[in-house]
């Protein structure tokens, strides 16, 4: 008889343990460079702004310390991307400018060239988000975009 459940990479399981608080984060862990924010504006200045936040040090902070450049007539300013670093075990969220959270991820050591795994989340009462990690554990954090 074979096991029908797919095996989970040990690097992802280690990140789940850190995110759930079962093991401490490795201070010497190397971070992965990810997109922190991007925008795609047309010549009139209309278009999408997208941002990524990370739960770090007990609060939500933006992944990139750099700001997106102000929109000008230059195409390089209208289609800008800034980058930041995430560390194994950190939970990330994505949102558009002024919009609620629409995606979540778990940072881990690179697996198949990807430093983030998509995780499911649900909104709870009282401005909370419940993240279901790959191993099935649930982490509840405040929603920074709650109104």
N, C-alpha and C positions, 0 to 999 in steps of 0.2 A: 504494500500500500504506500502511495506517495503522499507527501504533504502538499496540500493544495495552496497553502499560503506562501506567497513569495518571500524570499529571505530579504531582510533589510541590511543594507551595508553597515558594518560596525562603526564607521565614521559618523553616519547619520544617527545611529543609536546613542553614541557618545554625546552628540550635540543635544539630543532629546533629554538625556540625563542632566546636562548643564542647564538647559532651559527650564526644566521642571524643578531644579534646585536639589536634585539627589546627589550631585557631585559638584565640587567647586570648579570654577572656570580656570583653565590653565593660563597663568599670567604670561607665559612665554609663547603662547600659541600665535602663529602667524595669521594675520588677517587676510581677507580676500578683497580685491578691488571690485566694486560694483557700481552701477549707475545710481547716483544719488538724486538727481533731478534732471529733467529735460523739458524743452519746450519746442513747439513747432508752430510758428506764427506765419500768417500770410503777410503780404505787403501792407495791409491795412492794420496789422497788429492784432488780428483776431486768431484764435487757435487754442490749442491745448497746452496746459502747464501740468506736469506730472512730478510728484515728489515721493521720496521714500524716507520713512522714519525707522528708528531702531530703538528697542527698549534697552537702555544702557544706564547703569548706575541708579536704578530705581525711578527713572523718568524717560519719557519719549523725547528723543533728540533727532534732528535731521541727520542723515547719513553723511552728507557732504558739508564740510565747514565752509565751502565756497558758495557764493550766491550766483544765481543765473544772471547773466548780463542784461542790462536794460535793453529793451527792443529798440533797434534803430533801423535804418534802411538797409543795413548790411545783412546779407543772407546768413552769415556766420553768427550774428547775434540773434537772428530770428529762429534759427535751428541750433540751439545750444544744448550741450550736455555737460554736466559736472559729475565728478566721481567721488567716492568715499570708500572707507574700509569697514567691513563687518568681521566679527570674530566668531568662531564656533560657539554655538549655543545661544546666540542672540536671535530674538524674534524681530522681524521687520514687517512693516505695513506700507502699503502704497495707496496714494489718493491723488485725485486731480485737485487743481486749485479751487478752494472753497467747497469741495465735495466731501462726502463721508468716505471712510475706508472702504476700498473695493477689492483688495487682495492682501494676503499675508504670506510670509515665508520664514523658514528656519535656516540660519546660517550654519554651515558645517565645513569641514575640509573638503576640497574639491572632489566630487564624484562625477566621473565622465565629463570633466571640464566645467561643471556647474558648481558654484559655491553656495547656492540657495535651493531649498526644496520648497515647493508650494505646500502650504498647510491650510486646512479648513478653519474657519472661525464663524462664530455666531455672536449676535448682539444680545446683551442681557439688560435687564432693568438697571437703573441707577448709573448709566453711562459706563458699562463694562463690556469688554470683549472676551469671549472664551475661545481660546485657541486649542484645537485638537492636534496634538503632535503626531508624527508618523508612527510612534510606538503605541498610540492610543491614550496617552495621558493628556490631561486637560490643564491648561494654564489660564488663569483669569487675570486680566490686566485692565487698567482704566482705558477708556476710549478717548484719545486726544482730540478727536473730531466731533465728539458728542455736543449736541446743542441744547 
